[in-house]
Amino acid sequence: MIRTEVHETVYNLVKAAHDPYNVEKLDEIRDIYGAYLSDWALAEILREQDEITETLWHAACSGDIETLKEYYLSGGKTGRKYDEFGICHSLIAGAYRNGNFETVRYLLDVGEQPDEYETDVDLKALFMDDVIKAAENLVDYFKYHNKNTTKAQDEKISDLEDTLRLVRREN
């Protein structure tokens, strides 16, 4: 195997791992290809992985679904973590904390998950808006399409509307 083939093999291994901070994987690569792999080549591989992760992080935080789609449709793997101040953050956390809930839904659809320590990322609360909206639509449908309601039905509708307003305020 010539030197350029080794670099290409190492590059593909690290790229496939999609985790530039996976020390065990990097040590394994160094053990196998150590004689051929320069520190510069390894640094270059890690730099490229960091750039990809940073691009994805900024896309998630800003709600740029098109950039995320381009990455995943080109075969990009899930599970990338953005390292900031020594703490790794999932792409879902970035989107969620910046209010990009459509982006969160997209990331969930492609298989991303928040880390278990990201306790502020409450996916149940995210979908509560959908549940509330569906309930409001049902109440509206019933109210406007059933003109001959009884007084008891009108009271139930009024109670449901009051409850939905309270729930909406809490969310």
N, C-alpha and C positions, 0 to 999 in steps of 0.2 A: 504494500500500500504506500503510495507516495504522499508527501506532506499535504498537498492540497486536498486529497481525498479524505485524509484524516480530519482536517479542519472542517470539511463539509459534513462528515459523519458526526463530529462532536457538536457542531452547530445545530444539526437536525435533532440530535438527542436532547440538547438543552431546550431547543425550541418546542419540541414535543412535550417536554416536562412542564413548560409554561410556569416555572417557578424558579426564578433566578436566585432565590434565597434558600433553595433546597441544598443544604451543605452536603448531605449524604450523597445525593445524585452527582454533585460536582466532584466530590472525592472519588466516587466510582469512575467517573469519566477521566479524572486525572490518573487513577490507578491503571486504567486500560490504555489511555493514550498519552500518558504523562511525558514520554520522551518526545512526542511530536507537538504537544500543546504548549504554546508559549503563554506567559502571563498576559501578554498583549492580546492574544487571540481570545482568551477567556474573558478578559475585561471588555473586549469588543462585543462578545456575545451577550454578556450581562447588560451592557449599555443599551443594546438594541431591545432587549426584553424590557428594560425599565422604560424606554421611550414608548413602547407599545402599551404597557400598563398605564402609563401616565395619560396617554391619549384616550384610552378607554375610560379612565377615571374622570377626566374632564368632560367626556361625552355623557357619561352617566349623570354627573353633577349638573350639567347644563341642559339635560333632556334631549341631547342630540341622538335620537334613535337611529337615524340614517347611518351615522358612523358605526354604531354598535351593530347594526344589521350587516353592514359591509364586512365587519370583522367576523361575525359568526357564520355568515353565508360563505365566506372564503375558507371555512374549516377551522376557525378559531375555537379554542377550547374554553370551557367554563372554569371558574374557580380562581381567576386572577385576583390578587390582592394588592391594593395600593398601600405602600408603606409611608406613613407620615408621622414624624416625631417618634419613631420606634414602635408604632402600632400599625398593624395591618388592618385595612378596611375592605369590606366587600364592595363590589360595584353597586349592589342593591342599597347598601347603607348610604353611599354617596348620593344616589338618586332620591332615596327616601328623605334624607335629611335636608335636601334642597327642594322638596315639594314636587318632584317630578314623578308623580304617581303612575302616569302612563308608561314612563320608562321603567319603573319598578315592575309593572305588569309584563312588559316585554321581556325584561331580564328573567323573570320567573318562568315565562313561556319557553325560553331557550335553555332553562335548567340551572340558572344561577340561584344561589341560596345565601342568605345572610349568615354570618358566623354566629354561633350560639352565644358568644359573649356580647354581641351587639343587641343588647336588651332594649334599646330605645327604638329599634326597628320593629314596630308592631304591625305585622301584616294583617291581623284580624281587624284592626282599626282602619287600615287602608281599604279593606273591602266593605266596611260598615257603611260607607257612603253609598255603595252600590245597593246594599240591602235597603237602606232608608229610601233611596230614590225609587226602587221597585215598589216598596210599600206605599209611597206617596202616589205613584202612578196608579196602583190598584184602587186606592181610595178615590182618586179623581175619576177614574173610569166608572167606578160604581156610582159615585155621586152624580155625575153628569149623564150617565146612560140609564139610570133608573129614576125616572121622574116621579113615580108613584110609590114613594117610600113611606113607611109608617113612622110615627113619632119615635118609637123605640129604635128603628134603624137610623133615623136622623141623629139621635143622641149617641149611638155607637160610632157613627161617622165623625161626629164632633169630638168625641173622646179620643178616637184614633188620631185625628188631626192635631189635637192638643199634645198627645203623647209624642207624635212625630216631631212637632216643633221643639219639645223639650229635648228629645234625643239629638236633634240637629244642633241645638245650642251647645250640648255637651261635647259634641264632636267638632 
